[in-house]
Amino acid sequence: GEFRALSTSNGGCCRNLMEELDAMLREKNPYAAIYKMMRQVLEEEYRRAQDENLPHQTVGMIISSDRRNLDQRRYNSPTTNEIAVIFKSAN
């Protein structure tokens, strides 16, 4: 967001174009949805740990690149649950 827009390394970028690209990526890229979901899980875990006065669990993600089981004649984009798993762990 705003922090990146104000960065000196992005000074020559067209702000409107960058905002349009950001919106398009958030809408179309399945990885953007996964990272948003992970952030929500992480924030919920931090709140839970703080409310219960306990250490927070580790939140992790596994991105699957194994697409062997899909029909090779299909070209549909994967859904978020086909490409990643978000989990919490005490270790």
N, C-alpha and C positions, 0 to 999 in steps of 0.2 A: 503494500500500500503506500501510504504517504511517506514513510521513511525512505523507501527506495526511490520514490519520485524526487525527493530532495537531495539525494546523493549526488556528489559532484561527478561521479562517473556516468550518471544518466543525464547530465545537463544538456546534452545535444539531442535528446530524444523528444519527439512530439508527444506531449502529455495525453492528448486525446487518443492518439494511436495506441499508446501503451495501455490506456484504460480499456479500449476496445479489445486489444489482445488479451488482457487479463480476464475480461468478462467471457470471451470466447473460450479460453483455456479452462476456466472454471466450469463452463457449461458442457464442453465437448470431451475434455480429457478425463478418462476414468481415474487416472492417478491423482488428479486434483481432488476429486471426491474422496478418495481413500485418505489422503493426507488431512483433509478437513475432518473426516470421521475420526481419524486418529487423534487429532487435536482435541476434539470433543471428549473422547474417552479419557485422554490424559487429564484434561481439566476436571472432569467428573471424579477421577481417581484422586487428584490432589485435594479437591473439596471434601471427599469422603474421609481421607486420611486426616485432614485438619479437623473436621467435625468430631471424629472419633479419637483424636489425639494419638494417632498411630503413624508409623512410617508408611509412606506410600508404596504401592506395588510398582514394579517396573512394567511399563507399557511398551510393547514391541510390535513389530510388523514383519510379516514374511510375504514377499512378493513372489508369486509363482511364475516361472517362465516355462513350465512344462505344459505344453499345449498339444501333446501327442494324441490325446483321446478325442480331439475334435475332428469332425469330418473335414477333410482337406478341401472339399468343394464349397465350404461355407466361408463367407468373408464378413460375417457380422462382427461388429466391435464387441469386445468382452464387456460384461457388466462388472461392477466393482467386486462382487463376491466371487467372480471367476478368477480374479488376478491377485487377490491379497487376503490375508487374514490378520486381524488385529487382536492382540491378546494381552492379558495381565498376568504377571508372575511375581511371586514373593521373592524370587532370587534374581 
